[in-house]
Amino acid sequence: MFIYYLCAMINEFKVITLCGSTRFKEQFLEEQKRLTLEGNVVISVGLFGQSGDEEVWKPGIKEMLDRMHLSKIDMADEIFVINVDGYIGESTKREISYALAHGKTVKYLEKPREPMTETPRNFIA
């Protein structure tokens, strides 16, 4: 009975991983709050390298964080792309490709200029 209850608890909430440029720190925080209040489990970035978290630029850290973010996508039911003014950088494009290749739903803050419908294999495996 306990295991059934635990599984029901785990499946009660949709899990959403936020993706996008870390230059949009304020929008990340706003969307994390909004999606959480809507009843979702939200997974976000751990550091905002393009918004002042200098640790990101130490040797090997950015690469580790990029691999870690793919694991966060694996844990999610869907990803939510923070694409302020339509901006989607190369790292985010790889994350979108990875999510699509793994059957994840992809939603956007703003309507994308060119939505990705294919699943190119240019992500880190």
TORPA-4810 file (N, C-alpha, C, O; in nm, 3 decimals):
<nodes>
NODE_1_0.083_-0.120_0.000_0.000_0.000_0.000_0.086_0.125_0.000_0.055_0.222_-0.070_M
NODE_2_0.195_0.125_0.078_0.282_0.241_0.085_0.343_0.272_-0.051_0.350_0.388_-0.092_F
NODE_3_0.387_0.167_-0.123_0.448_0.188_-0.254_0.346_0.246_-0.350_0.380_0.335_-0.429_I
NODE_4_0.222_0.199_-0.347_0.117_0.254_-0.433_0.097_0.402_-0.403_0.088_0.484_-0.494_Y
NODE_5_0.091_0.437_-0.275_0.073_0.576_-0.235_0.190_0.662_-0.281_0.171_0.774_-0.330_Y
NODE_6_0.312_0.610_-0.267_0.432_0.683_-0.309_0.430_0.707_-0.459_0.460_0.818_-0.504_L
NODE_7_0.395_0.606_-0.537_0.387_0.622_-0.683_0.280_0.725_-0.721_0.302_0.804_-0.813_C
NODE_8_0.168_0.724_-0.653_0.062_0.820_-0.681_0.110_0.961_-0.650_0.077_1.055_-0.723_A
NODE_9_0.186_0.978_-0.543_0.240_1.110_-0.508_0.337_1.158_-0.614_0.333_1.274_-0.654_M
NODE_10_0.424_1.070_-0.660_0.525_1.107_-0.758_0.459_1.149_-0.889_0.503_1.245_-0.952_I
NODE_11_0.355_1.079_-0.930_0.289_1.106_-1.057_0.187_1.219_-1.050_0.127_1.255_-1.152_N
NODE_12_0.166_1.275_-0.933_0.065_1.380_-0.917_0.104_1.509_-0.987_0.018_1.584_-1.033_E
NODE_13_0.233_1.537_-0.996_0.280_1.665_-1.047_0.362_1.645_-1.175_0.444_1.553_-1.185_F
NODE_14_0.337_1.732_-1.272_0.418_1.733_-1.393_0.555_1.790_-1.358_0.565_1.884_-1.278_K
NODE_15_0.660_1.735_-1.418_0.796_1.783_-1.397_0.839_1.859_-1.522_0.832_1.807_-1.634_V
NODE_16_0.883_1.983_-1.502_0.922_2.071_-1.613_1.064_2.120_-1.589_1.096_2.171_-1.482_I
NODE_17_1.149_2.104_-1.689_1.285_2.157_-1.682_1.291_2.285_-1.765_1.249_2.288_-1.881_T
NODE_18_1.343_2.391_-1.704_1.361_2.518_-1.774_1.489_2.515_-1.855_1.592_2.467_-1.807_L
NODE_19_1.483_2.567_-1.976_1.600_2.577_-2.064_1.605_2.718_-2.121_1.502_2.784_-2.134_C
NODE_20_1.724_2.763_-2.154_1.740_2.894_-2.215_1.870_2.958_-2.174_1.946_2.902_-2.094_G
NODE_21_1.895_3.075_-2.230_2.018_3.146_-2.198_2.015_3.197_-2.055_1.914_3.251_-2.009_S
NODE_22_2.127_3.178_-1.985_2.133_3.223_-1.846_2.144_3.375_-1.836_2.149_3.430_-1.726_T
NODE_23_2.148_3.444_-1.949_2.142_3.591_-1.946_2.003_3.637_-1.903_1.985_3.753_-1.865_R
NODE_24_1.905_3.547_-1.909_1.766_3.580_-1.875_1.731_3.534_-1.734_1.626_3.472_-1.713_F
NODE_25_1.815_3.563_-1.639_1.797_3.517_-1.500_1.662_3.558_-1.444_1.594_3.475_-1.384_K
NODE_26_1.622_3.682_-1.460_1.495_3.729_-1.404_1.377_3.651_-1.463_1.284_3.617_-1.390_E
NODE_27_1.381_3.624_-1.592_1.272_3.549_-1.655_1.272_3.403_-1.607_1.166_3.343_-1.590_Q
NODE_28_1.390_3.346_-1.585_1.397_3.212_-1.528_1.327_3.209_-1.393_1.245_3.120_-1.367_F
NODE_29_1.358_3.305_-1.308_1.299_3.309_-1.173_1.148_3.333_-1.179_1.072_3.274_-1.103_L
NODE_30_1.105_3.421_-1.269_0.961_3.448_-1.285_0.886_3.323_-1.331_0.781_3.289_-1.276_E
NODE_31_0.940_3.255_-1.432_0.872_3.135_-1.484_0.878_3.020_-1.386_0.782_2.943_-1.376_E
NODE_32_0.987_3.007_-1.313_0.995_2.903_-1.210_0.885_2.924_-1.107_0.817_2.829_-1.068_Q
NODE_33_0.866_3.047_-1.065_0.762_3.078_-0.966_0.623_3.051_-1.023_0.540_2.987_-0.959_K
NODE_34_0.598_3.100_-1.145_0.466_3.081_-1.207_0.432_2.934_-1.225_0.323_2.890_-1.188_R
NODE_35_0.526_2.859_-1.280_0.500_2.717_-1.305_0.485_2.638_-1.176_0.405_2.545_-1.169_L
NODE_36_0.560_2.675_-1.074_0.546_2.610_-0.943_0.409_2.637_-0.885_0.344_2.545_-0.834_T
NODE_37_0.363_2.762_-0.891_0.231_2.797_-0.838_0.118_2.730_-0.916_0.007_2.714_-0.864_L
NODE_38_0.146_2.692_-1.040_0.047_2.618_-1.119_0.045_2.469_-1.084_-0.036_2.394_-1.137_E
NODE_39_0.134_2.426_-0.993_0.133_2.288_-0.947_0.232_2.196_-1.016_0.210_2.075_-1.022_G
NODE_40_0.339_2.252_-1.069_0.442_2.173_-1.136_0.567_2.165_-1.050_0.595_2.254_-0.971_N
NODE_41_0.641_2.056_-1.068_0.775_2.047_-1.012_0.867_2.108_-1.118_0.868_2.064_-1.232_V
NODE_42_0.942_2.211_-1.080_1.024_2.283_-1.176_1.172_2.260_-1.147_1.218_2.280_-1.034_V
NODE_43_1.244_2.217_-1.249_1.388_2.199_-1.241_1.452_2.310_-1.323_1.413_2.333_-1.438_I
NODE_44_1.549_2.378_-1.265_1.610_2.491_-1.334_1.761_2.476_-1.339_1.816_2.373_-1.299_S
NODE_45_1.826_2.579_-1.388_1.973_2.580_-1.390_2.023_2.604_-1.248_1.952_2.660_-1.165_V
NODE_46_2.145_2.561_-1.221_2.203_2.580_-1.088_2.282_2.708_-1.077_2.297_2.764_-0.968_G
NODE_47_2.334_2.755_-1.190_2.414_2.876_-1.193_2.376_2.959_-1.315_2.330_2.905_-1.415_L
NODE_48_2.394_3.088_-1.305_2.363_3.179_-1.416_2.494_3.242_-1.463_2.526_3.355_-1.426_F
NODE_49_2.567_3.169_-1.546_2.699_3.212_-1.591_2.697_3.344_-1.666_2.789_3.424_-1.651_G
NODE_50_2.594_3.366_-1.745_2.587_3.490_-1.821_2.521_3.602_-1.742_2.495_3.710_-1.796_Q
NODE_51_2.494_3.577_-1.616_2.436_3.680_-1.528_2.521_3.697_-1.402_2.471_3.746_-1.300_S
NODE_52_2.648_3.658_-1.408_2.737_3.689_-1.297_2.795_3.576_-1.217_2.885_3.600_-1.136_G
NODE_53_2.748_3.454_-1.235_2.804_3.341_-1.160_2.936_3.298_-1.226_2.936_3.214_-1.315_D
NODE_54_3.045_3.356_-1.182_3.176_3.337_-1.244_3.229_3.193_-1.234_3.314_3.153_-1.314_E
NODE_55_3.180_3.115_-1.138_3.227_2.977_-1.122_3.207_2.895_-1.249_3.282_2.801_-1.275_E
NODE_56_3.107_2.931_-1.328_3.075_2.858_-1.450_3.195_2.853_-1.545_3.212_2.756_-1.619_V
NODE_57_3.277_2.956_-1.543_3.384_2.969_-1.641_3.516_2.906_-1.596_3.617_2.917_-1.665_W
NODE_58_3.516_2.839_-1.480_3.635_2.765_-1.437_3.650_2.640_-1.525_3.550_2.587_-1.573_K
NODE_59_3.772_2.594_-1.545_3.795_2.478_-1.634_3.705_2.358_-1.600_3.700_2.312_-1.486_P
NODE_60_3.635_2.310_-1.704_3.553_2.189_-1.692_3.414_2.209_-1.635_3.330_2.120_-1.647_G
NODE_61_3.387_2.323_-1.573_3.257_2.343_-1.507_3.144_2.358_-1.607_3.040_2.294_-1.592_I
NODE_62_3.161_2.441_-1.710_3.054_2.463_-1.809_3.016_2.331_-1.876_2.897_2.302_-1.894_K
NODE_63_3.116_2.251_-1.912_3.089_2.122_-1.976_3.013_2.029_-1.882_2.921_1.959_-1.925_E
NODE_64_3.052_2.028_-1.755_2.982_1.944_-1.656_2.837_1.991_-1.642_2.745_1.909_-1.640_M
NODE_65_2.816_2.122_-1.634_2.681_2.176_-1.618_2.594_2.145_-1.740_2.475_2.118_-1.727_L
NODE_66_2.654_2.150_-1.860_2.578_2.117_-1.981_2.533_1.971_-1.978_2.419_1.940_-2.012_D
NODE_67_2.623_1.881_-1.937_2.585_1.738_-1.926_2.479_1.718_-1.818_2.385_1.641_-1.835_R
NODE_68_2.495_1.789_-1.707_2.400_1.779_-1.598_2.261_1.825_-1.641_2.160_1.768_-1.601_M
NODE_69_2.258_1.930_-1.725_2.127_1.981_-1.768_2.054_1.878_-1.855_1.931_1.870_-1.850_H
NODE_70_2.129_1.800_-1.933_2.064_1.693_-2.009_2.002_1.590_-1.915_1.895_1.536_-1.945_L
NODE_71_2.067_1.563_-1.803_2.008_1.472_-1.704_1.880_1.531_-1.646_1.785_1.459_-1.618_S
NODE_72_1.879_1.662_-1.627_1.757_1.729_-1.578_1.645_1.716_-1.680_1.529_1.701_-1.642_K
NODE_73_1.678_1.722_-1.807_1.578_1.702_-1.913_1.526_1.559_-1.907_1.406_1.536_-1.924_I
NODE_74_1.615_1.462_-1.884_1.574_1.322_-1.872_1.469_1.304_-1.762_1.378_1.222_-1.775_D
NODE_75_1.483_1.378_-1.653_1.391_1.366_-1.539_1.255_1.431_-1.565_1.159_1.403_-1.493_M
NODE_76_1.246_1.515_-1.667_1.127_1.597_-1.689_1.025_1.530_-1.781_1.058_1.443_-1.862_A
NODE_77_0.901_1.574_-1.766_0.796_1.538_-1.861_0.802_1.629_-1.983_0.769_1.589_-2.094_D
NODE_78_0.846_1.752_-1.959_0.856_1.848_-2.069_0.962_1.952_-2.034_1.007_1.962_-1.920_E
NODE_79_1.001_2.029_-2.137_1.090_2.142_-2.111_1.015_2.270_-2.145_0.925_2.271_-2.229_I
NODE_80_1.055_2.377_-2.077_0.999_2.509_-2.103_1.115_2.600_-2.138_1.205_2.621_-2.056_F
NODE_81_1.114_2.653_-2.260_1.225_2.732_-2.312_1.202_2.880_-2.283_1.101_2.937_-2.323_V
NODE_82_1.298_2.940_-2.214_1.296_3.083_-2.187_1.363_3.149_-2.307_1.486_3.158_-2.312_I
NODE_83_1.283_3.195_-2.403_1.335_3.252_-2.528_1.292_3.399_-2.541_1.213_3.433_-2.628_N
NODE_84_1.345_3.482_-2.455_1.312_3.625_-2.454_1.348_3.686_-2.589_1.458_3.666_-2.641_V
NODE_85_1.253_3.762_-2.645_1.270_3.824_-2.778_1.304_3.721_-2.884_1.367_3.753_-2.985_D
NODE_86_1.262_3.597_-2.862_1.284_3.490_-2.959_1.424_3.431_-2.958_1.454_3.344_-3.040_G
NODE_87_1.510_3.477_-2.866_1.648_3.431_-2.867_1.660_3.287_-2.819_1.614_3.251_-2.711_Y
NODE_88_1.723_3.204_-2.903_1.757_3.066_-2.869_1.901_3.044_-2.913_1.928_3.037_-3.033_I
NODE_89_1.992_3.031_-2.818_2.133_3.011_-2.848_2.165_2.866_-2.881_2.078_2.779_-2.876_G
NODE_90_2.290_2.842_-2.913_2.332_2.708_-2.956_2.314_2.603_-2.847_2.269_2.493_-2.876_E
NODE_91_2.347_2.635_-2.723_2.329_2.538_-2.614_2.182_2.502_-2.598_2.148_2.385_-2.579_S
NODE_92_2.096_2.601_-2.605_1.952_2.576_-2.590_1.899_2.497_-2.709_1.813_2.411_-2.691_T
NODE_93_1.949_2.523_-2.828_1.909_2.444_-2.945_1.944_2.297_-2.924_1.866_2.208_-2.957_K
NODE_94_2.064_2.272_-2.869_2.103_2.133_-2.841_2.009_2.070_-2.738_1.972_1.953_-2.751_R
NODE_95_1.971_2.147_-2.637_1.881_2.094_-2.534_1.743_2.065_-2.592_1.681_1.964_-2.558_E
NODE_96_1.694_2.152_-2.679_1.565_2.128_-2.745_1.573_2.002_-2.830_1.483_1.918_-2.826_I
NODE_97_1.680_1.988_-2.907_1.700_1.868_-2.990_1.702_1.743_-2.904_1.640_1.642_-2.938_S
NODE_98_1.775_1.750_-2.794_1.784_1.637_-2.702_1.645_1.602_-2.648_1.607_1.484_-2.645_Y
NODE_99_1.571_1.702_-2.605_1.437_1.679_-2.550_1.346_1.614_-2.654_1.278_1.516_-2.625_A
NODE_100_1.346_1.668_-2.776_1.262_1.612_-2.881_1.302_1.468_-2.914_1.216_1.382_-2.934_L
NODE_101_1.433_1.443_-2.919_1.481_1.308_-2.949_1.442_1.208_-2.841_1.436_1.087_-2.866_A
NODE_102_1.415_1.258_-2.721_1.377_1.172_-2.610_1.227_1.179_-2.578_1.182_1.140_-2.470_H
NODE_103_1.150_1.230_-2.674_1.004_1.227_-2.663_0.945_1.326_-2.564_0.832_1.308_-2.518_G
NODE_104_1.019_1.431_-2.532_0.968_1.531_-2.436_0.888_1.637_-2.510_0.916_1.669_-2.625_K
NODE_105_0.788_1.691_-2.443_0.713_1.805_-2.493_0.800_1.929_-2.477_0.869_1.944_-2.376_T
NODE_106_0.796_2.017_-2.576_0.872_2.141_-2.569_0.775_2.258_-2.579_0.699_2.269_-2.675_V
NODE_107_0.778_2.345_-2.477_0.696_2.466_-2.476_0.789_2.587_-2.466_0.902_2.576_-2.420_K
NODE_108_0.738_2.702_-2.507_0.820_2.821_-2.515_0.754_2.938_-2.442_0.631_2.946_-2.434_Y
NODE_109_0.837_3.027_-2.388_0.789_3.151_-2.329_0.723_3.237_-2.436_0.614_3.290_-2.416_L
NODE_110_0.791_3.251_-2.550_0.741_3.327_-2.663_0.735_3.237_-2.785_0.811_3.140_-2.796_E
NODE_111_0.646_3.269_-2.875_0.636_3.189_-2.997_0.772_3.192_-3.068_0.823_3.300_-3.098_K
NODE_112_0.830_3.075_-3.095_0.961_3.073_-3.160_0.953_3.122_-3.305_0.854_3.099_-3.374_P
NODE_113_1.059_3.188_-3.348_1.065_3.235_-3.487_1.062_3.117_-3.583_0.992_3.118_-3.684_R
NODE_114_1.139_3.014_-3.549_1.146_2.892_-3.628_1.139_2.773_-3.534_1.243_2.725_-3.488_E
NODE_115_1.019_2.722_-3.506_1.010_2.609_-3.412_1.085_2.489_-3.465_1.083_2.459_-3.585_P
NODE_116_1.152_2.420_-3.376_1.226_2.300_-3.413_1.129_2.184_-3.420_1.068_2.146_-3.319_M
NODE_117_1.114_2.129_-3.537_1.025_2.014_-3.554_1.104_1.887_-3.576_1.052_1.776_-3.559_T
NODE_118_1.229_1.902_-3.615_1.315_1.785_-3.636_1.395_1.761_-3.509_1.399_1.844_-3.419_E
NODE_119_1.458_1.646_-3.505_1.540_1.613_-3.389_1.683_1.588_-3.434_1.729_1.474_-3.433_T
NODE_120_1.754_1.696_-3.473_1.893_1.676_-3.513_1.974_1.618_-3.398_1.944_1.644_-3.281_P
NODE_121_2.075_1.542_-3.428_2.154_1.471_-3.327_2.281_1.550_-3.292_2.389_1.491_-3.283_R
NODE_122_2.269_1.680_-3.273_2.388_1.760_-3.242_2.400_1.787_-3.094_2.460_1.887_-3.054_N
NODE_123_2.345_1.700_-3.010_2.354_1.717_-2.866_2.464_1.627_-2.810_2.511_1.534_-2.876_F
NODE_124_2.501_1.656_-2.689_2.602_1.574_-2.621_2.537_1.446_-2.575_2.438_1.451_-2.501_I
NODE_125_2.587_1.334_-2.615_2.527_1.207_-2.574_2.590_1.153_-2.448_2.552_1.047_-2.400_A
</nodes>
